[in-house]
Amino acid sequence: MKENALREALVMFGESLYARGYAHGSSGNLSVRFSDGLLITPTNSCLGRLDPARIAKVSPDGSHLSGDAPSKEAFLHLAMYQARPAAQGIVHLHCTHCVALSCLAHGSPEDVLPPVTAYYVMRIRRLPLIPYYRPGDRALAEAVREKATQHHAVLLANHGPVVAGRSLEDAVYNAEEMEESAKLFFLLQGQRARFLDSAQIADLDKHFPS
Ligand SMILES: [Zn+2]
């Protein structure tokens, strides 16, 4: 896609996520990989009201090249892109059910959302939890980079998800699937829920290899 089309796609998906309550206030940020850098939503911008001309362009090392100042969370995107060369789009949200999930005490941080549906398994598969870091702490980038070599989706404790995709659209759909799956998980609390078993997951892996 050409740069202008990518800018328009960032605006369109931002507006859509905001309109449906996946983002609020100035929370959340979206990016696409572009030639030798990335286009990312500006700092303090509302995803519902992005201006394509003001979207920030940054180099692979995070230097600001043009547009408004990039999101203060751009370093999360850079870390994920560095760990995953095939990733073309990244979505980071503070969406309610994922944040709620990120605040629970989990027995194992390796996979914190059970396989509620085949669609969740096909899009996310496993969701590791990354420990809490204060906003802006660069140590978080290292933690994300380390987990992202094995996972295209991670959950930041008491914060929210960072999700990559083969395109911006794919990353958005992955993030939406994760948020809806977290919502289902909470709807099922206190009920006799049955999640997919290991044979069913192996069958999905066979028929829908990632
Ligand atoms: Zn955030």
Residues whose N, C-alpha, C, O or C-beta is under 5 A from the ligand:
A	BS01	ZN	none
